[in-house]
Amino acid sequence: MIRTPAPRVIAHLDMDAFYAAVEVRDNPKLRGLALIIGHPGRRGVVSTCSYEARKFGVRSAMPSVTAKRLCPQATWVRGRMNAYVRESRRIRAILSEVSPLVEPLSIDEAFIDLTGIAEDLAGGAKIAQGLKDRICEQVRLSASVGIASNKFLAKIASDMRKPDGLVVLPHDRLGSLFHPLPIERLWGVGQRTAERLHSGGVRKIGDVLRVPESELIGLVGERGAGHLRRLARGEDDRPVRSSRQAKSISEERTYGDDLRDAEEIDREILARADGVSRQLRRKGLLARTVHLKVRRGDYTTWTRSETLARATDLTEPIVASARELMRRRIELGKHGIRLLGVGVSSLSTRGSGQSELFMDDDERMARKLARTSDAVRDRMGEKTVVRARLLKGRGQEDDDSEAGSLPSVD
């Protein structure tokens, strides 16, 4: 007897204005206000904002100066990444109780494979409503969920009825729900591609299937045309993967006033390297390649890298490499630094511990100190343990000298 495979049921869960929602939950006085999470300085960027602020045209990743012009009455909050990470983990735990296949996309969204758990899309919607209810009850935040037969359509559906929405997008309703959407909603259609498509009369997703294939190829090329047609038909066979190991980790800052003092630049390199090493240890990863990114005040940008002799998750070898890259391979001339970032790649999972056989006493002590400081930070917050070398620059976080760098969310 041949069994028919269970129909694919994929959910995409997206938290509503996540950072802003956490701030409102923790401070009810912010409820109903046009709230913007980010740095209000002239080089700041909006990380996210409340729906009240979105009514004025404010959007995530928008320059702060633009947001202030659109919504001068907005209330600004710098943001608390520790709080957002903590709530994200709580939400992830709730999702994992429903399905072993949860694929995080970012701090505030994830795919959940409900195939075999739900009989069909309607069953998936019931499970999704239960997830929304649990998140609302236990975390006191709202989420929007899309249910479809694949990842692409589920992600489209989750954005159709925000906030606090639940939308099922079956294939037999693509014509009424999906095809009328703007062409920009298709993956890979940015501003330039959209302009070319608009010039050929392709403005809605349904237009991709309406125009002759030869015309579409003339607008975006053969490969692009094939990609758009597959998406317009709602085709996507990518599996939900429960583990998405990072390919790189980085931390960068844009500064309100260009960095010019050599000691201040060195402190910022140390701060970024320390943040990156902290992320490596938190994720149980080691890195072999160090990257330094520097943008001068005239917007000239360098990205330089160096491979270490051994993979590491400690600040000391990472900052040493970044300092050497800065000294040997960056030319500032008469300019200051507008943006500075330190990153790592060539990542591997911390394994059996054999590399510890080759540690010298200094490295063993550094690892012991790192474990101790990590434990204190996990319990009491990131600012409870600060390197003495960084104390001189601590006041920068409270003025316009450093633009915020929280990742943007919707």
Order of alpha helices (4+ residues) and beta strands (2+ residues): beta-alpha-beta-beta-alpha-alpha-beta-alpha-beta-beta-alpha-beta-alpha-beta-alpha-alpha-alpha-beta-alpha-beta-beta-alpha-beta-alpha
